[in-house]
Every structure is written in C-alpha cells, then in structure tokens.
Amino acid sequence: MWDPAVYRRFGSERSRPFFDLVARIDATAPRAVVDLGCGPGELTRTLAERWPQAQVTGIDSAPEMIEKAAAGAGPVAFHLGDIATWQPGPDTDVLVTNAALQWVPGHQEMLSRWATGLPSGAWLAMQVPGNFDAPSHRLLRATAARYGAAHVLREAPVDHPVDYAARLTEAGATVDAWETTYLHLLPTDGADHPVLRWIEGTALRPVRAALDDDTWTAFRADLAGRIAEAYPARGHLVAFPFRRIFVVARTAS
C-alpha cells in the first residue's frame, strides 16, 4: 500500500530527476501526453503547464495515489491503471515514466513495444533509480534476509543505460541516454535517520507488506542501526549519493 504523504518526503530531491528528464524532451505541440506511474500527480500537472494545448493523462496502479492526484485542481485526467498492460494511443506524442519501471518485471520488453507502438516522431522519456548496489539497498536486502523477507526484493531490477539505449535503438528510435549521481544532503531533523525515512517511502514498502507489526518493528530498528553506520551525519546533514538512469528516445519519423 502506497502512502502519498510518506512518498512525498524529500519532495524537492525526488522531483529534481523528473525535471531533468523532461527538460530533454523537445516536443513542441504534442496532442496527448501520458505520465505512467504518476504518483500523487503534482509533477504530472507541470506537464500540462508546459504543453497547455495537450491532453495530459496520469496513470498509476495505486488507488491511494490516484485518489490524491484526482483531488487536485488542473486540466489533467488521472486514471487507475496497470503500466504492464498500457498501450499508447494513436495521438500519444509524449510518454513519460519517472521512477516507476523498476517496479515492473519485464519492463524492458515493454519499452520495445512502446517504441514501436507510439506514433512517428513521438517522445518516450524514462527515469529509474540506479542505486540498487548502494549501501542502503545492500543493507536492506541483507537485513530482509535475516527476517525471512528477502523474496520480496529484487537485487537488480533495472538495466545499464547502454542496454536501454541499445534496445530502443534496435526499435528504430533516436536515443539520448545518460546517468547522474545526485548528492542529496539530508537534514537530521527528525527522530529517524533521514536515509531510513527516504527508503521507507519506496524501497521498504514490499518488506513492510510482508511482515507482521511486531516483526516489522524489530526489522526497522535493526535496519536503522545499520543505515546510521553506513551514512554518518556530519554536523546536521547526511550525505546520500543517489544514482539515476535516464533515457529519452524519439521514434522514427
């Protein structure tokens, strides 16, 4: 179960990759713009501000997220839907998916399908976290294994930028792919370690769902101690490097 309030912790840090991604889309007058994995919808609304003449739609599989998104104002339609079964329409000129595909097994084949199913000259922009080998995620997997929850986590759910670029190039698209490591300086202004608070909104969700309340409490305390050792505070800040993978592709005209 997604919690929009927890997910929106560190909102400015989480939103920066979205804006860096969308800045590389050169569409001028798209007919329809779709945001797959739109979450609570704030970022989707910025797409409507950039392309006010377009029909902008946000789609997410979490009812909690769609309920939050639909409650906001603005000319954007939000729908509950499954990314894995979504198909582009004949007027989908821009497709954006930000920090969502890592949750979808087999998303690589979906990218190929979208690249050939989108209209000619359409834009496909994706961003996924690439930090699954970071201390935060290695500690998460190791601790989950101690509590019998390793099966709900995947070690490497995303590909290298080279592999995404090759796949989309083979589908006939022109590709711009890159990676960036952001250094987030997180304030130690809460009761919990900031890196723990960060991953609690995303990577920890499957583990929380797999454990009962008592086991979750013990697991969380165990992981918190390990996280604090791996990411020590310096003054009132914790340095949290976060690698992300970006691909912007344009289908053949």
N, C-alpha and C positions, 0 to 999 in steps of 0.2 A: 504494500500500500504506500503510495506516494503522499508525502506531506508537503504541500506547497510552501508553507512557512519555513520548514526546515531546509527545503531545497533552495530557498531564496537567501539563505545566509551567504554572506560574502558576495552579494549581488553584483557589485561593480567588477570584482575579479572574474566572476563566472561569465559576465556578459561581454567582456573585452574580446575574447576569441570570436564571438558572433559578429561583432562589428568589423574585426579584421578580415573575417571571411567575406562578408557581404560587400566590403569595400572593393573587392577584386571582381565583382560581377559588373560587367559593362552593359547590361541590358538598358535600353532607353525607354521603350514603351511596351512592356510585356502586357499580354492580355490577362493571363492568370498567373498568380504567384502562390506557391504552396510551401508551407513550413511543416515538415514532418517531424514529429516529436516536439511540438510547440511548447510543452510545459504550461506554465501559468499565463502565457500569452503576451507579456509585456514586450518582448523582443519582436514577436510577430507583428505587433502594431507599428513598429518602426518601419517595417516593410511597406505598409500602407502609406506611411508618411513619405517614403522615398518614391513610391510609384502610386500616386493617388488615383490614377485612371485605371489601375488594375483591379481585378477581383482577387482579393487576398484571402486565403483559407489556412487555418491552423488545424492540424490533426494530431491527436495524441491518444494513446491506449489507456491512459489513467483517468478514470472518471473524476477523481479529485482535481486533477489539473484542468480538465475541460470545464468543470463547474466554476473554477476560479477564473479561467480565461473568459468564459462567456459572460461573467458578471461585470466585466469592464466595459467601458464605452469605446466607440470607434467602429469604423466600417470594415470589420473583419468577421468572417464566419468561422466559428470553431466547431469541430465535429469529433466525436469519439470514433477512433478507427485504428486498425492494425497496420503498421508500417509494412509488415511482411506481405500483405495481400494488396496493398495500394497499387493502383495503376494510373499513370499520367493520362490526362485528357488531351484532346487534340489542340487545345489552346494553352496548355501549361508551358509557358515560356521561361519560367524561373522555378526551379525546385531547390529548396534549402533544407538541409537537415543538420542540425547543430547538436553535438554531444548526445546523440541518440542511437546511432547504428551499433555502438559497442554492445548494446543490449540485445541485438538481433542476430542470432546464429544464422550463418549463410548470407549475410548482407552483401558479401562480395558479388554473388550471383545477381542479387537484386540491382546493384549498381550497373551491371552489364545490361540487364533488362531495361532499366530506366533509360540508359544512354541510347538504346535503340528504339525505345518507345516514345520518347519525347519528340516534339516537333523539330524540324530542321532549324538550326540556329538557336536552339534553346540552351539555357544555362542550368547546370547541375553543380551545386556547391555543398560540400560536406566538411564537417569538422568532427573529429573524435579525439578523446584523450589518448595519449600515447605513454602514459606513466605507469603501466602495469608492472614494470620492473623496478619501480621506485621503492624506497624503504617502506612507505606507508602501505603499499599493496603486498609486498613480500611479507611484512609482519601480519597483515590481515589474513593472508592465506595460511600462514603457519599457525596463527592463533586459532583460526577457524578449524583447522585440522585437529587441534587438541580438544575441541568441544564438539567434534563429530559433525561439523558443518562444511567441511571442505568441498563437498559435492555441489554446493550451490554457487561456487565461484569458478570462473574460468581464468587460466593463467595468462593467455594471450589472445583476447577476443578481437584484436584489430591487426591489420597488416602494416607493413612498412610503406611509406609514401611511394617508393619505387614500384611496389606491387599494385597499388591502386592506380598509379599513372599508367602502368602497362596494360592493365585490364581495360581502362576507359579508352586508351589509345587504340587498342585492338577493336573496340566497338565503334571506331571511326571518329571519336571526339578529339578536339584540341584541348590539351591538358596543361594546367598550371598546378603544380603540387609542391608543398613545402612543409617544414615543421618548425615550430617555435617552442622554446622553453621559457615560460614566464617565471619570474622570481616573485612570488607573492610574499609580501611582508605582512604577516597576520598578527594583529594585536592580541596580547594575552589579557583581555579584559573580561573574561568570563570564568566560571567555575571550572570548565573543562578545557583541555588543551585545544588550541584552535584547529590543528590538523585533524584531531578526532571529530570536532564539530563539523569540519568540512566534509569528511568522508561519510559522516552519519547521514548526510542528505542524499548520498548517491550510492557509493560502493558498499556501504554497510547494510543497505536495505535487504538484500537476499538473506543475509545472516540473521538479521532481526526476525524475519518472517519464519525462519527455520527453527528458532529456539523458543522455548517457553520463557516466561518472565524471569524466573529465578536464574536459569542458565544464562539468559541474556545479560542480566546484571553482573554476574561473575565474569562473563566473556568481556563485556565492555570495560570493566575495571582492569582486567588483565591486559587488554589491548592498549588501554590508556597509558599504563606504565611503560609499555614498550615504545609507544609513539613518542612519549616525552623524552625518552633516552635518545631516540633517533633524530628528533627535531628539538634540540635545546633552545630555550629562549635566550636572547641576547638583549638585555635591557627589557623593554616591554614588547618586543617583537619576536616572532618566529619566522625564519626563512623557509619557504615551502616551494621548491622548484617544481614546475608542472609542465611536462612536455605535451604538446598537442600537434595533431596531424591535420593538414588542410589539403583539400583538392577542389579546384574549380575547373569544370570542364564545359566546353561548348560543343554541341552536336554539329555534325556536318551540315552545311547549308545546301 
